[in-house]
Amino acid sequence: MSPATNILVNEAVPAGLTSVTTTPSAGTTYADPAWNIPSLAASASATLTITGTLDSSTAATSVSNTATFQSADEPDQNSAND
């Protein structure tokens, strides 16, 4: 199988976080909310770690985060796992 190329994932930093740091996998770039993955081999993975501190307005609540596949050069063969 050929690698997927020019993958774009929408991964916004959740509201309510302060002192945020983001760490994308080597070879990938991140500028909120766009995570760009230039190439990804079949069965490989990439990670983006987002860490932060809950601000006082969200201290007693939970914060969720969902990444969304946006595009790639190749057609998505299985959109059920996006």
C-alpha positions as CSV (number, residue, x, y, z in Angstrom):
1,M,0.0,0.0,0.0
2,S,1.1,3.5,-0.8
3,P,1.5,6.1,2.0
4,A,-1.2,8.7,2.5
5,T,0.1,12.2,1.7
6,N,-0.8,15.8,2.7
7,I,-3.2,14.8,5.4
8,L,-5.0,17.6,7.2
9,V,-6.7,17.1,10.5
10,N,-8.8,19.7,12.3
11,E,-7.6,19.5,16.0
12,A,-8.6,22.7,17.9
13,V,-7.2,23.3,21.3
14,P,-10.2,22.9,23.7
15,A,-11.7,26.1,25.2
16,G,-11.0,26.5,28.9
17,L,-7.3,25.6,28.8
18,T,-4.4,27.9,29.7
19,S,-0.7,27.3,29.6
20,V,-1.2,25.1,26.5
21,T,1.6,23.2,24.9
22,T,1.3,21.1,21.7
23,T,3.7,18.4,20.6
24,P,3.2,17.0,17.1
25,S,4.9,13.8,15.9
26,A,8.3,14.3,14.2
27,G,7.8,15.4,10.6
28,T,4.3,16.9,11.2
29,T,3.3,20.5,12.0
30,Y,0.6,22.0,14.1
31,A,-0.9,25.5,14.1
32,D,-4.2,25.6,15.9
33,P,-6.5,24.1,14.6
34,A,-4.6,22.6,11.6
35,W,-2.5,19.5,12.1
36,N,-0.6,18.7,8.9
37,I,0.9,15.3,8.2
38,P,2.9,15.3,5.0
39,S,3.1,11.5,4.6
40,L,1.9,8.5,6.6
41,A,2.7,4.9,5.7
42,A,0.0,2.2,5.7
43,S,-0.6,1.0,9.3
44,A,1.6,3.8,10.7
45,S,0.4,6.4,13.2
46,A,1.1,10.0,14.1
47,T,0.3,11.7,17.4
48,L,-0.4,15.2,18.6
49,T,-0.3,15.8,22.3
50,I,-2.1,18.8,23.7
51,T,-1.6,19.6,27.4
52,G,-2.8,22.5,29.5
53,T,-4.3,23.7,32.7
54,L,-8.1,24.2,33.2
55,D,-8.8,27.8,33.8
56,S,-10.9,28.9,36.8
57,S,-14.1,29.1,34.7
58,T,-13.9,25.4,33.8
59,A,-12.4,24.0,37.1
60,A,-15.4,21.9,38.0
61,T,-16.2,20.7,34.5
62,S,-14.8,18.2,32.0
63,V,-13.1,19.3,28.8
64,S,-13.4,17.1,25.7
65,N,-11.5,17.2,22.5
66,T,-12.3,15.6,19.1
67,A,-10.0,15.6,16.0
68,T,-11.7,15.6,12.6
69,F,-10.1,14.3,9.3
70,Q,-10.3,17.1,6.7
71,S,-8.5,16.0,3.6
72,A,-5.6,14.1,2.0
73,D,-4.3,13.7,-1.5
74,E,-5.7,10.1,-1.7
75,P,-9.4,9.3,-1.4
76,D,-10.5,8.0,2.0
77,Q,-11.1,4.3,1.7
78,N,-12.8,3.9,5.1
79,S,-14.6,7.0,6.3
80,A,-16.1,5.0,9.2
81,N,-12.8,5.3,11.1
82,D,-12.4,9.1,10.7
